[in-house]
């Protein structure tokens, strides 16, 4: 008796494209790094140090906007990086109990 609707290959996971998740994780890390740089440039201007970005943050308002943009970019970068890393670490195997795979005898 042959089961016509059953195909064992459907149970196996397809080779997932992990390069996509690694690329997005890398982009998230770059965003976080840029966020840190903007955060430091804005904080340096607010603390009275010479402006790190030239005329872009000469005033207090511009320094605050760069500081807030740095914080948001850092938060978004870390969020993207963590989501992608979690997705990369998630197992795509069959959800079977290890005890079912043991030989009896």
C-alpha positions, 0 to 999 in steps of 0.5 A: 500500500503506497501513500500517494500524498506523502513526500518525505522531502517536504519534511526536510528544511530547505537550505535557507539563505543565511547570507541575507540575514548576515547582510542585514546584521552587518547593515545593523552593525554599521548603523549602530557604529554610525549612531555612536559616531553621531552621538559622540559628535553631538555630545562633544559640541554640547560639552563645549569642545570644537565641533567635530562636523564643522559648520553642521553642528555649530549651534546648540540646536544642531548639536541636539538634533545630531545627538538625537539622530545618533541615539535613534540610529544606534537604537535602530542598528542594535535592534536590526542586528539583534533581530537578524542574529536571533533569526540566524540562531533559530534552528530550522530542523525538524521538531522531533524529540531526540528520544524518537530517533533512538533505536530500540532493542 
